[in-house]
Amino acid sequence: MSEGEPVSPNTFSLSVHNTVSSLFSIARGDQTHSTALAGGASTLEAGFLEASGLLAESPEASALLVYFDEPLPTFYARETDAVRVSAALAILLQRPQLCKQDPVLRLTWQASGSRPAAADQPPNPALRLVKLLTEVETRDELDDGRLLWTWSWHAAGS
């Protein structure tokens, strides 16, 4: 639209944030629950909370968290919470079993004190979480200016 081209329903239908999950479910004939979220700088964290809620409702189930984000087109470049590099991540989540000794991934949050400068933001949240999941880091924080999110590893049951 910004370039004066006619609007195409097909182009629009493939540009919304739930396109990938919808096409995936159609291709698989899968009618299970799916949710598409757009939470700005905290989209990955919002997805983790959504998956955690689903697991709380169905403790024996698992939840596939799929995250993808890419830099915005130059037309929207003024948006400060946009990622700077493309990245994708898929994690199969389950509720921790208290009898196991495997570490548990935990996400906590609290009110933020201030809005960090765009240069201080990570290039893409998925890259931070990969470092944590591969145990390069044991704790990671993201301050989105509204909430301070903290990812960490803990022993099961703690």
C-alpha positions as CSV (number, residue, x, y, z in Angstrom):
1,M,0.0,0.0,0.0
2,S,2.8,2.4,0.8
3,E,4.1,2.0,-2.8
4,G,0.7,2.6,-4.4
5,E,0.3,-1.0,-5.5
6,P,-3.2,-2.5,-5.5
7,V,-4.1,-4.5,-2.4
8,S,-4.2,-8.3,-2.9
9,P,-6.2,-10.5,-0.5
10,N,-3.7,-13.3,-1.1
11,T,-0.8,-11.1,-0.2
12,F,-2.5,-9.8,2.9
13,S,-3.6,-13.3,4.1
14,L,0.1,-14.4,4.1
15,S,1.3,-11.3,5.9
16,V,-0.5,-11.6,9.2
17,H,1.2,-13.0,12.3
18,N,-0.9,-16.2,12.5
19,T,-0.1,-17.3,8.9
20,V,2.6,-19.8,9.8
21,S,0.7,-21.7,12.5
22,S,-2.4,-21.7,10.3
23,L,-0.7,-23.1,7.2
24,F,1.2,-25.6,9.4
25,S,-2.1,-26.9,10.9
26,I,-3.8,-27.1,7.5
27,A,-0.9,-29.0,5.9
28,R,-0.9,-31.5,8.8
29,G,-4.7,-31.7,9.2
30,D,-4.1,-30.8,12.8
31,Q,-7.0,-29.3,14.6
32,T,-5.3,-28.8,18.0
33,H,-5.0,-25.5,19.7
34,S,-2.7,-22.9,18.4
35,T,-2.1,-19.2,19.3
36,A,-0.3,-16.5,17.5
37,L,1.1,-13.6,19.6
38,A,2.7,-10.3,18.8
39,G,4.1,-8.9,22.0
40,G,6.7,-6.4,20.7
41,A,10.0,-6.8,22.4
42,S,8.5,-9.4,24.8
43,T,6.9,-11.7,22.2
44,L,9.1,-14.7,23.1
45,E,8.3,-14.2,26.8
46,A,4.6,-13.9,26.0
47,G,4.7,-17.1,24.0
48,F,6.4,-18.9,26.9
49,L,3.7,-17.6,29.3
50,E,0.9,-18.8,26.9
51,A,2.5,-22.3,26.6
52,S,2.9,-22.4,30.4
53,G,-0.8,-21.7,30.8
54,L,-1.7,-24.5,28.4
55,L,0.5,-26.9,30.4
56,A,-1.1,-25.8,33.6
57,E,-4.5,-26.7,32.2
58,S,-3.3,-30.1,30.8
59,P,-0.3,-31.3,33.0
60,E,0.3,-34.4,30.9
61,A,0.4,-32.6,27.6
62,S,3.3,-30.9,25.9
63,A,3.4,-27.5,24.1
64,L,5.4,-26.6,21.0
65,L,6.6,-23.0,21.3
66,V,7.6,-21.7,17.9
67,Y,9.1,-18.2,17.7
68,F,10.2,-16.2,14.7
69,D,10.9,-12.6,14.2
70,E,12.8,-10.5,11.6
71,P,13.7,-6.8,11.2
72,L,10.9,-4.6,10.1
73,P,10.9,-3.1,6.6
74,T,12.5,0.3,6.3
75,F,9.1,1.9,6.2
76,Y,8.7,0.9,9.9
77,A,12.3,1.4,10.9
78,R,11.5,4.0,13.6
79,E,10.0,1.3,15.8
80,T,12.5,0.9,18.6
81,D,11.4,-2.5,19.9
82,A,11.9,-4.3,16.6
83,V,14.6,-7.0,16.4
84,R,17.8,-6.3,14.4
85,V,18.4,-9.8,13.0
86,S,16.2,-12.6,11.9
87,A,16.0,-15.7,14.2
88,A,13.7,-18.6,14.7
89,L,13.4,-21.1,17.6
90,A,11.2,-24.1,18.4
91,I,11.0,-25.6,21.8
92,L,8.9,-28.6,23.0
93,L,7.8,-27.8,26.5
94,Q,6.5,-30.1,29.3
95,R,5.8,-29.5,32.9
96,P,8.7,-30.5,35.2
97,Q,8.5,-33.8,36.9
98,L,9.4,-33.2,40.6
99,C,11.0,-36.6,41.0
100,K,13.5,-35.9,38.2
101,Q,16.8,-34.1,38.8
102,D,16.8,-32.3,35.4
103,P,17.1,-28.5,35.5
104,V,14.0,-26.5,35.0
105,L,13.7,-23.4,32.8
106,R,12.0,-20.6,34.7
107,L,10.7,-17.2,33.6
108,T,10.0,-14.5,36.1
109,W,9.1,-10.8,35.8
110,Q,8.8,-7.6,37.7
111,A,8.1,-4.0,37.0
112,S,10.8,-2.2,35.0
113,G,12.5,0.9,36.3
114,S,13.3,2.5,33.0
115,R,13.3,2.1,29.2
116,P,16.7,0.8,28.0
117,A,18.3,2.4,24.9
118,A,17.7,0.5,21.7
119,A,21.4,-0.2,21.4
120,D,21.2,-2.1,24.7
121,Q,18.5,-4.4,23.4
122,P,19.6,-7.8,22.1
123,P,19.6,-8.3,18.3
124,N,16.9,-11.0,18.7
125,P,15.5,-12.5,21.9
126,A,15.8,-16.1,20.5
127,L,19.6,-15.8,20.3
128,R,19.7,-14.9,24.1
129,L,17.5,-17.9,24.9
130,V,19.6,-20.3,22.8
131,K,22.7,-19.2,24.9
132,L,20.7,-20.0,28.0
133,L,19.3,-23.3,26.7
134,T,22.8,-24.5,25.7
135,E,24.1,-23.6,29.1
136,V,26.5,-20.9,27.9
137,E,24.6,-18.7,30.3
138,T,22.6,-19.7,33.5
139,R,20.6,-16.5,33.7
140,D,19.4,-13.8,31.2
141,E,17.4,-10.6,31.6
142,L,15.4,-8.5,29.2
143,D,14.1,-5.0,30.1
144,D,11.4,-4.0,27.7
145,G,10.7,-0.8,29.5
146,R,7.5,-2.1,31.0
147,L,8.7,-5.3,32.6
148,L,12.1,-6.8,33.5
149,W,12.0,-10.5,32.4
150,T,14.4,-13.0,33.9
151,W,15.1,-16.4,32.4
152,S,17.0,-18.9,34.6
153,W,17.8,-22.5,35.3
154,H,16.7,-24.1,38.5
155,A,16.8,-27.6,40.0
156,A,13.5,-29.5,39.8
157,G,11.3,-28.8,42.7
158,S,13.1,-25.6,43.8
